[in-house]
Amino acid sequence: METVSLIKAEYDGASMARAVQAHFDALHLEELFSPGMRVVLKLNLLMRRAPEAATTTHPALIKAIVERIQAFGVTDITLADSPGGPYTKAALEGIYRTCGIEQVARETGAKLNFDLTHVDKTCGGKMVKSFPLIRPVAEADVVVNVAKLKTHCMTLLSGGVKNLFGCIPGLTKPEFHCRFPEPEQFCSMLVDLSQLVSPQVTFVDAVDAMEGDGPSGGSPVHCGVTLCARSVWALDVVHCAILGVEPEQVLTVKEAIRRGLSPAGMEEICLVGEPQALAAMPPFVPPRTKKTDFSSQLPRLLRPAASWAVRRAAARPVIRRSRCVGCGKCAESCPAHTIEVRDKKAYIRYQNCQKCYCCHEMCPVKAIGVSRLFAFKL
């Protein structure tokens, strides 16, 4: 059975240090680290948001992990991510500063990544045979995946596997949305990527998670736990239990189970640490994009029409004009280039909208919502 560690924690330094130490002890993580290694912490730094917004990995967890790894004589530790939008030095500087990562580097001596190059890595993926990876991840001896537990309008869950999408540099990510516009295809691609990166260990910040229309437009929800596992796929099964959804409802988890990478459910996972905290989790509000595809239960001849109807009825992004500041972040991140700024307000041409919700995800002022109203009127 795969082992997942769940430990209660808060964001003060002593509590987080205790939690990280407990994860290391439970999973024998000391085996992974030795002097001379190049270690990269792949964070979730989606955008410029303060830690209390529950959009990015909290610096308290990152600092505790860095200090624990340093205790094993590791000195080459890099903090890295390719956030949404352009992958530039100026963009990274602003994100590191706002998200509290710059301070972590200053206090611990860990390096901030400013290498903007990438390395093409081949793999035997089902959907993709080669991925461009940001250089720190591609060249690391150990990849420590440090995710944030959030709901997600496209993938339902932003956990361990989805966090690895940030290993792809900058605006190359929208290209993958164009190549794989259907959620099933896109999530299968994410599983290919997770197999290629294959992080040796994944930590998850679920002290303050996000519910509703995540990964950036939802609301913080206090769970008071951190999680850790060597298997990123098993960890996402536990995330499903926290969110209150079945593993089959999360397409990345469903695909990992199909490939034999993941346990099929909680009954196949050994939950250690403080497992009783799982029962105390608050109910999560799902994203408004959550849907149930009933087509597989219909007669075969009716399934194509039912699947078409489900896709057409999916919630679409909607501009809240009163909030829109015309910054263009949505247009910049739209893989199908269906958005433009007119008279300092964003405008969506729905005829070509892929319903990937990248615009919703990257809006810095939460001016793009999702709605099922008029979903058929494209």
Long-range contacts (C-beta under 8 A, 24 or more apart in sequence): 1-263, 1-268, 1-269, 1-270, 2-229, 2-230, 2-231, 2-234, 2-263, 2-268, 2-269, 2-270, 3-27, 3-229, 3-230, 3-234, 3-269, 3-270, 3-271, 3-272, 4-227, 4-228, 4-229, 4-231, 4-234, 4-235, 4-237, 4-238, 4-269, 4-270, 4-271, 4-272, 5-227, 5-228, 5-229, 5-271, 5-272, 5-273, 6-225, 6-226, 6-227, 6-238, 6-271, 6-272, 6-273, 6-274, 6-275, 6-277, 6-278, 7-225, 7-226, 7-227, 7-228, 7-273, 7-274, 8-224, 8-225, 8-274, 8-277, 9-61, 9-207, 9-224, 9-225, 9-226, 10-207, 10-224, 11-51, 11-58, 11-60, 11-61, 11-207, 11-208, 12-60, 13-60, 13-63, 13-64, 16-60, 16-61, 16-63, 16-64, 16-226, 17-64, 17-67, 17-68, 19-64, 19-226, 20-61, 20-64, 20-65, 20-68, 20-203, 20-226, 21-68, 22-273, 23-203, 23-226, 23-228, 23-273, 24-68, 26-228, 26-272, 26-273, 27-201, 27-228, 27-229, 27-230, 29-201, 29-228, 30-72, 32-142, 32-200, 32-201, 33-69, 33-72, 33-73, 33-74, 33-142, 34-72, 34-73, 34-74, 35-72, 35-73, 35-74, 35-75, 36-76, 37-74, 37-76, 37-141, 37-142, 38-76, 38-78, 38-139, 38-140, 38-141, 38-142, 39-69, 39-74, 39-76, 39-77, 39-78, 39-140, 39-141, 39-142, 39-144, 40-77, 40-78, 40-79, 40-80, 40-113, 40-136, 40-137, 40-140, 40-142, 40-143, 40-144, 41-65, 41-66, 41-77, 41-78, 41-79, 41-80, 41-110, 41-144, 41-146, 42-80, 42-81, 42-137, 42-143, 42-144, 42-145, 42-146, 42-163, 42-164, 42-166, 42-167, 42-197, 42-199, 43-79, 43-80, 43-81, 43-101, 43-146, 43-166, 44-81, 44-146, 44-147, 44-148, 44-158, 44-163, 44-166, 44-205, 45-81, 45-83, 45-95, 45-96, 45-99, 45-101, 45-166, 46-83, 46-84, 46-166, 46-215, 46-216, 46-361, 46-362, 47-83, 47-84, 47-85, 47-95, 47-216, 47-362, 47-364, 48-94, 48-95, 48-98, 48-99, 48-364, 49-98, 49-99, 49-216, 50-98, 50-99, 50-100, 51-99, 51-100, 52-208, 52-220, 53-220, 54-148, 54-150, 54-208, 54-209, 54-210, 54-218, 54-219, 54-220, 54-221, 55-148, 55-150, 55-210, 55-215, 55-216, 56-99, 56-148, 57-99, 57-146, 57-147, 57-148, 57-205, 58-100, 58-148, 58-205, 58-207, 58-208, 59-99, 59-100, 59-101, 59-103, 59-104, 61-146, 61-203, 61-205, 61-207, 61-226, 62-101, 62-104, 62-146, 63-104, 63-107, 63-108, 65-144, 65-146, 65-203, 66-104, 66-108, 66-110, 67-108, 69-144, 70-108, 70-109, 75-109, 76-111, 77-108, 77-110, 77-111, 78-110, 78-111, 78-112, 78-113, 78-136, 78-140, 79-104, 79-105, 79-110, 79-111, 79-112, 79-113, 80-113, 80-134, 80-136, 80-137, 81-113, 81-166, 82-134, 82-166, 82-167, 82-168, 82-169, 82-170, 82-173, 83-166, 84-173, 84-333, 84-358, 84-361, 84-362, 85-170, 85-171, 85-329, 85-332, 85-333, 85-362, 86-170, 86-171, 86-332, 87-116, 87-134, 87-169, 87-170, 87-171, 88-116, 88-170, 89-114, 89-116, 116-169, 118-169, 118-172, 121-196, 123-192, 123-195, 123-196, 125-189, 125-192, 125-193, 125-195, 125-196, 126-188, 126-191, 126-192, 126-259, 127-180, 127-185, 127-188, 127-189, 127-192, 128-189, 128-192, 128-193, 131-167, 131-168, 131-192, 131-193, 131-196, 132-168, 132-169, 132-172, 133-167, 133-168, 133-169, 133-196, 133-197, 134-167, 134-168, 134-169, 137-167, 137-197, 142-200, 142-201, 143-197, 143-198, 143-199, 143-200, 144-199, 144-200, 144-201, 144-202, 144-203, 145-197, 145-199, 145-201, 145-202, 145-203, 145-232, 146-202, 146-203, 146-204, 146-205, 147-202, 147-203, 147-204, 147-205, 148-204, 148-205, 148-206, 148-209, 148-210, 148-215, 149-204, 149-205, 149-206, 149-209, 149-210, 149-223, 149-227, 149-239, 149-242, 150-209, 150-210, 150-211, 150-214, 150-215, 150-218, 151-210, 151-211, 151-212, 151-213, 151-214, 151-215, 151-218, 151-243, 151-284, 151-285, 151-286, 151-287, 152-214, 152-215, 152-287, 153-213, 153-214, 153-215, 153-217, 153-287, 153-288, 153-289, 153-315, 153-357, 153-360, 153-361, 153-370, 154-183, 154-186, 154-289, 154-355, 154-356, 154-357, 155-183, 155-186, 155-187, 155-190, 155-250, 155-251, 155-252, 156-243, 156-245, 156-249, 156-250, 156-251, 156-286, 156-287, 156-290, 157-236, 157-239, 157-240, 157-243, 157-245, 157-250, 157-252, 157-253, 158-210, 158-214, 158-215, 159-204, 159-235, 159-236, 159-239, 160-194, 160-199, 160-202, 160-204, 160-229, 160-232, 160-233, 160-235, 160-236, 160-239, 161-190, 161-191, 161-194, 161-232, 161-233, 161-236, 161-252, 161-253, 161-256, 162-190, 162-252, 163-202, 164-190, 164-193, 164-194, 164-197, 164-199, 164-232, 165-190, 165-193, 167-193, 167-197, 168-193, 171-332, 171-333, 174-333, 174-334, 174-335, 174-358, 175-335, 176-335, 177-335, 177-336, 177-354, 177-356, 177-358, 178-335, 178-336, 178-354, 181-336, 181-354, 181-356, 182-311, 183-251, 184-251, 184-255, 186-251, 186-356, 187-251, 187-252, 187-254, 187-255, 188-251, 188-255, 190-252, 191-252, 191-255, 191-256, 191-259, 191-261, 194-232, 194-233, 194-252, 194-256, 195-261, 199-232, 200-230, 201-228, 201-229, 201-230, 202-228, 202-229, 202-230, 202-232, 202-235, 203-227, 203-228, 204-228, 204-235, 204-239, 206-242, 209-242, 209-284, 211-284, 211-285, 211-286, 212-285, 212-286, 212-287, 212-288, 213-287, 213-288, 213-289, 213-360, 213-369, 213-370, 214-287, 215-361, 216-360, 216-361, 216-362, 216-363, 216-366, 217-360, 217-361, 217-363, 217-366, 217-368, 217-369, 217-370, 218-285, 218-287, 219-285, 221-282, 221-284, 221-285, 222-282, 223-281, 223-282, 224-277, 225-274, 225-277, 225-281, 231-261, 231-262, 233-261, 233-262, 233-263, 234-262, 234-263, 234-269, 236-262, 237-262, 237-263, 237-265, 237-266, 237-269, 238-266, 238-269, 238-271, 238-278, 241-266, 241-278, 242-278, 242-281, 242-284, 243-284, 243-286, 244-281, 244-283, 244-284, 245-286, 287-370, 288-315, 288-370, 288-371, 288-372, 289-314, 289-315, 289-355, 289-357, 289-370, 312-375, 312-376, 312-378, 313-372, 313-375, 313-376, 314-355, 314-372, 314-375, 315-355, 315-370, 315-371, 315-372, 315-375, 316-350, 316-353, 316-355, 316-370, 316-371, 316-372, 316-374, 316-375, 316-378, 317-348, 317-353, 317-355, 317-357, 317-359, 317-360, 317-368, 317-369, 317-370, 318-368, 318-369, 318-370, 318-371, 318-373, 319-345, 319-346, 319-347, 319-348, 319-367, 319-368, 320-366, 320-367, 320-368, 320-369, 321-345, 321-367, 323-365, 323-366, 323-367, 324-365, 324-367, 325-365, 325-367, 327-364, 327-365, 329-362, 329-363, 329-364, 330-358, 330-359, 330-360, 330-362, 330-363, 330-368, 331-359, 332-362, 333-358, 333-359, 333-361, 333-362, 334-358, 334-359, 350-377, 350-378, 351-378, 353-378
